[in-house]
Amino acid sequence: MGAYGEKVTDPAVMPAALRRALEAVKGGQAAVLDCVTVRE
């Protein structure tokens, strides 16, 4: 059981973070990405 969580503050690492989260889901875990954005 368990869950995967990650905070993402750099847009450049978003693709890798999504891959890690999807791998966690494929392994049967829930996954949450906390994506911090700034409106410019």
C-alpha distances in whole Angstrom, upper triangle without the diagonal:
4,7,10,13,17,20,23,27,29,29,30,26,25,25,23,20,20,19,17,15,16,14,11,11,13,10,8,7,9,12,15,18,20,24,27,30,33,36,39
4,7,10,14,17,20,23,25,26,27,23,22,23,21,18,18,18,15,13,14,14,10,11,13,11,9,6,7,9,12,15,17,20,23,27,30,33,36
4,7,10,14,16,20,22,23,24,20,19,19,18,14,14,15,12,10,12,12,8,9,12,10,9,5,5,6,8,11,13,17,20,23,27,29,32
4,7,11,13,17,18,19,20,16,15,16,14,11,11,12,9,7,10,10,6,8,11,10,10,7,6,5,6,8,11,14,17,20,24,27,30
4,7,10,13,16,17,18,14,13,15,13,10,11,12,10,8,11,12,9,11,14,14,14,10,8,6,5,6,8,11,13,17,20,23,26
4,6,10,12,13,14,11,10,13,11,7,10,12,9,8,12,13,11,13,16,16,17,13,12,8,7,5,6,8,11,14,18,21,23
4,7,9,11,13,10,10,13,12,9,11,14,12,11,15,16,15,17,20,20,20,17,15,11,9,6,5,6,7,11,14,18,20
4,6,7,9,7,7,10,10,7,10,13,12,12,15,16,16,18,20,21,22,19,17,13,11,7,6,5,6,9,12,15,18
4,7,9,8,8,12,13,11,13,16,15,15,18,20,20,21,24,25,26,23,21,17,14,10,8,6,5,7,9,13,15
4,5,6,7,10,11,10,13,15,15,16,18,20,21,22,24,25,27,24,22,18,16,12,11,9,8,9,11,14,15
4,5,5,8,10,10,11,14,15,15,17,19,20,21,23,25,26,24,22,18,16,12,12,9,9,9,11,13,14
4,6,7,8,10,11,13,14,16,17,19,20,22,23,25,26,24,23,20,18,14,15,12,12,12,14,16,17
4,6,5,6,9,10,11,12,14,16,17,19,20,21,23,21,20,16,15,12,12,11,12,13,15,18,19
4,6,5,6,9,10,10,12,14,15,16,18,20,21,19,18,14,13,9,11,8,11,11,14,17,18
4,5,5,6,9,10,11,12,14,15,16,19,20,19,18,15,14,11,13,12,14,15,18,20,21
4,5,5,6,9,10,11,13,14,15,17,19,17,17,14,14,11,14,13,15,17,20,22,24
4,5,5,6,9,10,11,12,14,15,17,15,14,11,10,8,10,10,13,15,18,21,23
4,5,5,6,9,10,11,12,14,15,14,13,10,10,8,11,11,14,15,19,21,23
4,5,5,6,9,10,10,12,14,14,14,11,12,11,14,14,18,19,22,25,27
4,5,5,6,9,10,11,13,11,12,9,11,10,13,14,17,19,23,26,28
4,5,5,6,9,10,11,9,8,6,7,7,11,12,16,18,22,24,27
4,5,5,6,9,10,9,9,8,10,10,14,15,19,21,24,26,29
4,5,5,6,9,9,10,9,12,13,17,18,21,23,27,29,32
4,5,5,7,5,7,7,10,12,15,17,21,23,27,29,32
4,5,5,5,6,6,10,12,16,18,21,24,27,29,32
4,5,7,9,10,14,15,19,21,24,26,30,32,35
4,6,9,10,14,16,20,22,25,28,32,34,37
4,7,9,13,16,19,22,25,28,32,34,37
4,6,10,13,16,19,22,25,29,31,34
4,7,10,13,16,20,22,26,28,31
4,7,10,13,16,19,23,25,28
4,6,9,13,15,19,22,25
4,6,9,12,16,18,21
4,6,10,13,16,19
4,6,10,13,16
4,7,10,13
4,7,9
4,6
4
